[in-house]
Amino acid sequence: MPPLSTALPLPPHIQPAERVVLFDGVCKLCNGWAQFLIRHDHERRFRLCSVQSAEGQAILRWFGLPTEHFDTMAYVEGAELFVRSTALLRILAQLPAPWRLLAGLRLIPRPLRDWAYDRIALNRYRLFGRYDSCLLPSADHARRFLHD
């Protein structure tokens, strides 16, 4: 009898050990975050995916998250999902210094971190603006984005 696999099933479009950052593609703050990751993720640990893309929508559905109205960044490591401040801090911890030092904010209790995160997330369009449609990655950045 073949051994049973103990690995968790993976969300659609995600490979084992792949790290994917889901972000709101029309939000100017979120697009700035994606550009920040492209600029500072020298080891190319992260793939990016807009929640409005077909791939993003499939991943959201996989985890039972809303697909029409999404107020948080999501971060997927293989089969695990992280949201809100936990997602942000897990990503920062994998970036080079000085950015990884910000991951020390995880010492703040999660309810307090998430409260602060939510204040920004829920007001991001008013504070930072929005695009009429998702911006397409430039040709040199396209390989950083998750797509079929």
N, C-alpha and C positions, 0 to 999 in steps of 0.2 A: 504494500500500500504506500503511495507517495506521501511525503510529509505534508502536513497542513501548513499553509502560509499564515504567519502571525502578523504580517504587515497589514496595516489599515488600507482600505481602498483610497485611491487618490482622487481628488476633484478633477473634473474635466480640464484638459489642456495643461495640466501640471505634471511634470516628471518627478520621479523620486529625488529627494534632497533639493528640489528647486525652491527658491524663495521668491514669492511674487507679492508685490505691493499693489493693491487695488486702490485707485483714487478717482475722485470725481473729475472727469475730463473737461467739464465746462467751468469749473471753479478756478479762478485766477490764483488763489492761495495754493490749491492742490497742484496745479500745473507748476507753480514755483517750487513746490516740494519735489515733484518729479524731476525738474531741472537740477535741483540741488543734489538729488541722488545720482543723477547722471554725472554731474561734475565731481562728486566726492567719493563715489563708489568705484575706486580705481581697480579693484579686483573683480568688478562686475559680478558681485554676489547676487544682486537683485535684478529681477525682471519686473517690468512695469506693465500695468493693465488698467485701462479706463473701465469704470463700472458700466459705462454706456455701451461698450463694445460687446459683440456677441460672446466673446470669451469671458469677459467680466460678468455678463448676465448669467452665463452658465455656472460660473463659480459661485456667484451669490445664491442662485437657486440650490446648488449642491449643499450649501451650508444653511439653507432655510432663512436667508436674509432677504430683506425687501429689495425688489429690483426697480421700483419706480422712484422711490424717495429714499436716499441713502445719506445719512448725516455723520458718517465716520469713515475714516480710512480703515481698510482691512489689510492684514498681512498674513500670508499663508506660507508656512514652512512644511513642505511635503503634504501631509494630511491634516496638519494642525492649523487652526484659525485663531488669530489674535486681533482684537479691535481696540479702538480708542487709545488711551495713554499707554497701555501695555504694548500695543503694536508699535507705536512711535518709539518707545524706549528699547524694544528688542531690535529695531532697525538701527537706532543710534549706537547701540552697543557693538554693532558689527562694522561701523565706519572707523576710519582712522582718527587719531587724536587731531584736534582737540574735541571733535564731535562726540566720540565715545564717552568722554567724561560726563556728558549730560545724562547718560544712562544712570548715573548715580541718583537721579531724581526718583528712581524706583523705591527709594527709602521712604518717600512720602506715601502715606496710605492710599491705596488704589481709589477708594471712594472720593477722596479729595482731589487726586490727580484727574480722575474722570470728570468730576464736576468742572474743573478748570478747562479741560479739553472740550467738554460739551458747550461751554460758553462761547468758545471760538468757533467750533464746528457749526453750531446752530445760527451763528451770525456771520458766517464767512462771506456770503454773497454781498451783504450790506457793507461789511468792513473792507473787503478786497475786490469785489466785483465778480462778474462772470462773463464768459464768452457765449456767443449765440450758438455755437456748436463746438464739438470736441476738436481740439487742435491736433493736427496730424504730426507725428514725429518727423524730424528732418531725416534725410537719407542716411546720414552718418549715425543717427541714434535709433533707427528703426529696429536694429537687431537687439536692442535693450528691451523692446516691448514684446509682450506675449501675443502671438497671433498664429493662426493655422498656416 
